[in-house]
C-alpha cells in the first residue's frame, strides 16, 4: 500500500530538512512539502532533502493540506500528515500506518497527550483543548479523542469520502469529526512529541495566533456538528 507523507510548511527553514531526512523511506514512497507562502528558504531546503515541493501561496493550514492531497500520486493508498517544525517524530510513521496496512483500521491519529512529551512542547491550553474537544466529539458521535495532533495516517479512499472543506486551523478537528460520524475504524495511539526545532509556532507562539486558531477550531466544531451529511 503506497504511502505519501504530506508536510504543510510555513517558514520552517530551520527544521524542514531534518524532518524530511527522518522520514523512513523504506515505508514511504513520496514526501510532499507544501510551501504555504513562506518568505524564507523552506522550499529549497525541503527539495534539497529529497521532498517534492508543492506551492500553496494562500496561507491557511487546511489550504496547505488540501494542496498536498491534490498532489499525491494516483498509486497512493495511505496519506500521512505531520508538521514541518520538528515536533513530530517521522520515525514513528510505521507505528501509525501499520494498522491500516493490516486492514484493521482506516484512520490512525497520534496522541501527544498519551505519549512522552518534552518539557514545554505543548502548552496547557493545547492539552485542555484536546481533552475538551474529545469529550464533545465523544458525546456527539461516540468516539473519544484525547488530542488534535497533526501527526496522523488515513486511507486515501477514506479521506476522499470525508469531503474535507476546512481551509485553516480547524482541518484536524474536521477530519476527526467527519471520520467519527462517517463510521471509519479509528485508532488513537500515543506518540512522542518534541519542542519545535526552530522558528515560531503559528498557533501557540503568540496570543493573536492562539486566539485565531482557537476561534477557527470553535467555528469548525459548530459547523460540522450542525451538518447532517458527511
HELIX and SHEET records of a PDB file:
HELIX    1   1 UNK A   16  UNK A   22  1                                   7    
HELIX    2   2 UNK A   42  UNK A   48  1                                   7    
HELIX    3   3 UNK A   61  UNK A   71  1                                  11    
HELIX    4   4 UNK A   90  UNK A   92  5                                   3    
HELIX    5   5 UNK A   93  UNK A  101  1                                   9    
HELIX    6   6 UNK A  124  UNK A  141  1                                  18    
HELIX    7   7 UNK A  156  UNK A  162  1                                   7    
HELIX    8   8 UNK A  171  UNK A  181  1                                  11    
HELIX    9   9 UNK A  207  UNK A  226  1                                  20    
SHEET    1   A 7 UNK A  52  UNK A  55  0                                        
SHEET    2   A 7 UNK A  30  UNK A  35  1                                        
SHEET    3   A 7 UNK A   3  UNK A   9  1                                        
SHEET    4   A 7 UNK A  78  UNK A  81  1                                        
SHEET    5   A 7 UNK A 152  UNK A 155 -1                                        
SHEET    6   A 7 UNK A 107  UNK A 111 -1                                        
SHEET    7   A 7 UNK A 186  UNK A 190  1                                        
END                                                                             
